[in-house]
Amino acid sequence: MSDLNNSIRKWALKNAADFGSASAGKVLGRVLADHPEKKSDVQGTMSLIAAECAKINSLSKEELTAELSKFEFEEKPKEEEGERKITVPNAVQNRVVTRFPPEPSGFPHIGHAKAAFLDYEIARQYGGHMLLRMDDTNPEKEKAEFVDAITDGLKWLGIKWKGEITYTSDYMDKIYEYADELILKHKAYVCTCSAEEVKKGREHGTECDCRAQMAEDHILAFRKMIAGKMDEGAAVLRFRGNMKAENSVMRDPTLFRIIKAPHYRRGEKYKCWPSYDFVAPIIDSIEGVTHALRSKEYELRDELYYTILRALELRPVHMLSISRLSISGAPLSKRLITPLLAEGKVSGYDDPRLPTLAALRRRGIRPEAIRTFVLSFGLTKVESEPGWTKLLSENRKMIDAVSPRRFFVPEPVRMELNGAPSRIISLRNHPQIEALGSRSVEASSPLYIPLADISALTDGETFRLKDWCNVKITGRREEECLLPDGTRAVRPIVTAEFVSETGDVSRKVQWVSETQKKPARVLIPGDLLDAEGKYNADSLKTVWGWVEPSAASGPLAEAALAGGNPYAPKATFQFERFAFVTLDKKDGETLQFIQVSE
């Protein structure tokens, strides 16, 4: 049995054992992982897999078990600590060229970050370089603002590309020449059938009459398409594949369609635009790309990619398939985000509940954390939809040592303290990092402590005002108070008395003096979508409180409030006994923060 047939039988048996019957589509990915050279012949490989699956599905359970026992399945070894090498097939040191080819039709998100970091890291680790190309051949969707958002996002992530950005739309005349070549080689033809007729022909594997016309007729028809002398939908240029192919992608796919909407860069110069299936292999080849990554959802289209390269006799490119990355509870697609924007359920593409790069940057997620997070999935084709936990955990490791500590009092309760010595005390900005220095805080009465602590304390119980003194509650009453959000309401007021400067107590409470309190609100993002994919109305909470004034001090904080360098790290703090937060903006006298991690 050949290595290929051995691999097919092995994974078909495993698939049948795992799921009750073998599915050719599920087995294909495993076989291609063992034999990547077969990506250029998906149709032939699929035929072999389908035949083997049919044989295996006829086995009894005992026969299946017996056959499966003839193969060994190694457990995946645990990754060693530290950065791992990303290995790709057919890579030559110092000669690897990758490309990141986003379509500028929306704002970049963490899924783009995964693809871009893999492209960048593969090239870097092999001593090569990455190209940046805008795949902009759909004028109805693309905008210059999205180009800017993508490039800004990549710069913020620290991803560097070689040379100038290229645009697929700049190659249009060359792309037309390649289309002519396919037509003259009888490998492409203009089809004027209706969309319904095309769909029906693909479903039934029947060829349309347009196929039979002479190449010269197709050239003339294609010229009319290019000149804009045909209406949208009146004709398409199709690849002459195999209408009975098991891989339905090869059933005469569309290569060009008529779109008369003006292009954001090219205006109304072009009215006949190529599909991604046609331009991707061509531009990859002529730009010198050696390894091209794309989502595994397009894996069946790899056969068309390689077929076009062969038909045009272009330099081959190695295609690598990777899984898509999503964040559970956070929408990525414009289809989901656009209605949320229209209905005012999110404030914009930088709403901190979204996984867009703009939102992650605003929330205070560090680029290094995103890099570590997305590269941890490697080149696997296993679909992943983790929650926020792993990313936020990586981020916390990076911000802990650089985040000054500050006192923030959520839902504050006024305390009148008797007998305590008023003074200016010096507090360290970080318990372990001396380089972060210290700040001065006025310790005086009246002051404020969190409602949750007051509710948990009993009268006469001794507790510590953190870094100041030990006190105990002597009484409670209710009065109208000014709240941090600027409103007035009846709230508890407690009286307390000084106990001692030092001494061990079980409870320590953060506080802010009346003379130094600054109004602050903290936005706490949660999952924007519930388990059913519906909008979660409780996904963004706001906590009001008083914060010490030094929460707006320091170079990063001052730069953030002044609208400084957008690529600089955000000012982050740890509000003691509350959470890690990022300084977002100043709204009048109110400081707004976003919780980045608990």
Buried (B, 14 or more C-beta within 10 A) or exposed (E): EEEBEEBBBBBBBBBBBEEEEBBBEBBBBBBBBBBBEBBBBBBEBBBBBBEBBEEBBEBEEEEBEEBBEEEEEEEEEEEEEEEEEBEBEEBEEEEBBBBBBBBBBBBBBBBBBBBBBBBBBBBBBBEBBBBBBBBBBBBEBBBEEBBEBBBBBBEBBEBEBEEEEBBBBBBBEEBBEBBBBBBEEEBBBBBBBEEEBBEEBBEEEEBBEBBEBEBEBBBEBBBBBBEBEBEEEBBBBBBBBEBEBBBEBBBBBBBBBBBBBBBBBBEEEBBBBBBBBBBBBBBBBEBEBBBBBBBBEBBBBBBBBBBBBEBBEBEBBBBBBBBBBBBEBBBBEBEBBEEBBEEEBBBEBBBBBBBBBBBBBBBBBBBBBBBBBBBBBBBBBEEBEBEBEBBBEBBBEBBBEBBBBBBBBBBBBBBBBEEBEEEEEEBBBBEEBEEBEBBEBBBBBBBBBBBEBBEEBEEEEBBBBBBBBBBBBBEEEEEEBEBBEEEEEEBBBBBBBBBEEEEEBEEBBBBBBBEBBBBBBBBBBBBBBEEEEEBBEEBBEEBBBBBBBBBBBBEBBEBBBEEEEBEEBBBBBBBBBBBBBBBBEBEEEBBBBBBBBE
